[in-house]
Amino acid sequence: MSDGLSQYRDPAPDPAAPHAGELPAAQPLTEIVLKPAARPSRPPAAPPRPAPLPVDLTVDGEPVTVAAGSTILDACRSLGVDTPTLCYLENLTPVNVCRVCVVEVSDSRVLAPACSRKVEAGMEVHTDTERVRHSRKMVMEFLASSVDLSTAPSALDYVERYGADPSRYGPAAPPAPAGERDSRDPGHHHASSGTAETVAQPVKVDNNLYVRDYSKCILCYKCVEACGEDAQNTFAIAVAGRGFDARISTENAVPLPDSACVYCGNCIGVCPTGALMFKSEHDMRAAGTWDESKQTVTDTICPYCGVGCTLSLHVQDNTIVKVGSPMDSSVTEGHLCVKGRFGFEFVQNRGARAE
């Protein structure tokens, strides 16, 4: 009587095969239990994703086809349309806060942020209408009247491109004392004194690796995203306050050494205005010795561990002045750890050169 299991490995053996009709050799139990199965020569790959469907739209009257899921900014860039951005970066999640990338979409009531609005079939996009230019001009006027953009060349270019006139808001108010903006209560506003309110304040220097000059901060949120779930997952900084009193802050505005910061420096790598800066660069700018025209950038591999991160070494006068990583690196995507970004001082201690 059969119990549903066969003692033969082949339920229909070939009579002409060698050893036909013989029982198969039993595999020792110890071999089954103690000898692991052979591992595959390569890890299993995920099944291929289906190719996204094409989407047809027009940008400034010119037809373009992009993959489904692309943004308006992707479509603009595929046509070579220069769309300004400040808070957007390829390796970060779009947060739509700077509003300088807005475009006009036919049959849409409001201007759309090109960095995050997904394309749709038949969409008609206009990037240089009077409404778009006026909106961008107002954004740049507000920024330039309240923020120091001296180390943000792209922002200064946008100010000139759209004819922004920040001086029409009046002379700049005096800088706030150290720590004053960190202690402001949300929603408590005072009558204007006839001057343009600014975010000017003393530079925060509380460590030897990088400085925080929030008088140059445009609240683009890039540093928050890089410190958070887009890269480091440390969440040492966030946006505190509301309205004009909004600011980037550590928990309870404590100094960086007392915060959750791990000094990866990814916030520096994404900052578009110089609000976050290598202390070496800050000191050289203060001394008047910083000169990018004399600098060379060399890509190399970080020597500290086996991950193989690509480092971009900025060298001036035979000295490494700062370190970054290319965003198109498949290993780092522009992000580094504290060793890769700041652990270069040993290179500088070369001693006297032998003659």
C-alpha positions, 0 to 999 in steps of 0.5 A, a space after each residue: 500500500 502506498 503512502 503517497 511517497 516513493 522510495 525511488 528518486 525517479 518515479 519512472 526510471 529509464 530501463 536502459 539507463 545504467 544501474 536501472 532498477 537499483 535503489 539509490 544510494 542513501 545519503 548519510 544523515 550526518 552529511 545532510 545535517 552538518 554539511 550546508 548546501 552550496 551557496 550560489 556564486 552570486 546573490 539573487 537579483 531582484 526581478 527587473 522593473 517594467 520600463 516606465 511609460 513615456 509621457 508627452 508634454 510641451 515646455 514653452 511650446 516645445 514638445 518633449 517626452 519623458 518617463 512617467 514619474 518624472 518631474 517638470 524640472 526633469 522635462 525642462 532640463 532635458 530640453 536645456 531650459 535653465 530653471 532656477 533652484 535653491 532648495 532642490 538637490 538630486 540626492 535629497 527629497 524635494 521639499 518645495 520651500 524656496 519657490 524659485 523653480 515655480 512654473 505656470 501650467 495651463 489650466 492650473 490655478 496656482 504656480 507649480 513647483 517644477 522640482 516636485 510636480 510630476 508630469 502629466 500627459 498633455 501638460 502645457 508648461 510655461 517657464 518664462 511668463 510674466 507671472 512666473 518672472 514676477 513670482 521669482 523676483 519677489 522671492 529673490 527680493 525677500 531673500 536678498 533683503 534679509 539674508 547675506 548672499 555674498 557666498 551664494 553665487 547662484 542666488 546672486 545670479 537670480 537676483 540680477 536675472 529677475 531684476 530684484 531690488 531688495 533695497 526698496 524694503 529700506 536699510 537693513 536692521 542691525 544684527 541680533 545679539 548672539 543667541 537672541 534669535 534662538 530664544 524668540 517665541 513663535 508668533 510674537 511680532 513687533 511694529 516695524 522700525 522702518 528698517 528691513 528685518 534680517 537674520 543677521 547674527 554672530 557666527 556660531 563657532 563651537 567646534 574645530 570642524 565647521 561653523 554655522 553662519 545663520 545670517 546666510 541661511 535661506 531655510 532651504 531645508 537641505 541640511 535638515 534632510 541630509 541630517 535626517 532620513 535622506 542620508 545620516 538619520 541622526 536628526 541632530 537639527 530641525 527647523 524651530 520657530 515660525 514665520 520670520 523667526 523660523 531657523 535651523 536649530 539643534 535640540 533646545 539650541 544647544 551647542 553642536 558638541 552637546 547635540 546629537 551631531 556626529 560631524 559627518 558634515 553632510 549638511 555642509 555638502 548640501 548647503 547652497 549659501 555658505 551658511 554651513 562651512 568648513 572652519 578651514 574655509 571660514 578662517 581663510 576667508 576671514 584672513 583673505 587667503 581663500 582663492 578658488 581660482 588657485 584651487 585644484 580638485 582631485 578625486 581619490 578613495 577614502 583610506 579609512 575603511 573598505 566601503 570605497 567612498 570617493 573623496 574630492 580633495 580641494 587643495 590650495 597652496 599644497 594644502 587640503 582646505 576642504 573635502 567633498 564627494 561627487 553626487 554621481 558616485 554610486 557609493 556615496 551619492 555625495 555623502 560622507 562620514 566624519 572620517 572621510 570629510 574631516 579626517 585629512 589633517 594627518 596628510 598635512 603633517 608631512 614634516 620638513 621636505 628632504 632636499 
